[in-house]
């Protein structure tokens, strides 16, 4: 019988598949998987409570602006790229629900900044065309990019946002962040199933909430990515829909591995049996 420890790399691979876009992008090497898995847990959490600083951007109309223009009231940041087939549109659609739920608060109390990290391809015209699927209010919901990939990487690092280019696009965290009015990173929301209430409540946070990752078990870390922060209770709540999706994917991967492992064992036994049967005593 296969031991659980032997299946741990498969379990982590399943987590990476859950975190990454679902467009069948190229697989990471084992070393990359470990690095991205650890960074995906640690980097965003470590970034909470820090000031993200000022940065220069180019918006959907080709105009240059500074992040300092957003300072003074909280704002929501979503990292996306326009050719992303499903994860990014799902995140932005969820933010549309946030805007609807917010009503008059949108624009008055907070704004949204969608950052396109594919600097080479996501030019202003593409951002405008893409953004029009989600908003008409480009004063309070900007779609923006930066002048260079190096600048974008530096900005993403301020959030602990992890992304990697592949042959078919990008593998990246599904993450939305809330920044306080003074530029302090206050909260992260993971997964595509954003709920308006906790996101809106996080806009009023005075102190960022961090997780003690060293105290988390492997299952706790999985639950972390299948949860959202609820400022009303001051705790993270499990999103059982996301957890169910991950569990199903993990089961399918595990069953596949066991199936092929059994076939391999059966093949070895047959080879040994026929080899020994042919020997003279």
Secondary structure, DSSP 8 states (H G I E B T S, - for coil): ---TGGGHHHHHHHHHHHHS-SS------HHHHHHHHHHHHHHHHHHTTSB----EEEETTS-EEEGGGGTTSEEEEEEE-TT-SSHHHHHHHHHHHHHHHHTTHHHHTEEEEEEE--TTT--HHHHHHHHTTT-S-TTTEEEEE-S-HHHHHHHHHHHT--EEEETTEEEE--EEEEE-TTSBEEEEEESS---HHHHHHHTT-SS-----GGG--HHHHHHHHTEEEETTTTEEEE-HHHHHHHHHHHHHHHHHHHHHHHHHHHHHHHHHHHHHHTS--
